[in-house]
Amino acid sequence: MKIKSLKNSFYNTLILHHPSFNNENVERLYNFIVDKNNNIRDWNEEYLSEFTRILKNFKPDDIQYFFENINQWDSYYLVIIADKILNSNVKAQINYDLGRLYCKIFCSYEKFDSYYLIDNLEFAISMYHSKLNLSALTDLNNKIELLYQNDSIKSQQYQSSLDLLKKLQNEL
């Protein structure tokens, strides 16, 4: 019986670690994503509407807090957010530049495992008419270089991404 208790304690401590957020809106988003992550492919309109309502309540301070604490999020949950902000219904209801959020998730995602997020990078930036600052462009460039150096993306994807960054830099 003690082994089972120890096993459950270990699992709950390491696997189900719930970060502590000192921000009500970020905490609400986190809890919603954790609760709904099992059926992410089958999110119905109700789930998407609730996700949108949560994001609509975000203020600039909440977004800043999210950015500052992004390393506390499980990578899988970040991918869920990245995926859902690309939904046109979310875009239609959110006034914030979620393309910047997508870029931050892309840059923060696990070291060599964000190669599939790169496919929607340009789409997210275009969709939200994102205005990235030099720091964000530098972070994107570094992430793209890292992916390329570690053979996580092919040369065609690498060149396409560099062209996108050059275009965005010219818009500054």
Salt bridges, closest charged atoms under 4 A:
GLU24 OE2 - ARG28 NH2 2.67
GLU27 OE2 - HIS18 NE2 3.25
ASP35 OD2 - LYS36 NZ 2.71
GLU50 OE1 - ARG53 NH2 2.86
ASP83 OD2 - LYS84 NZ 3.42
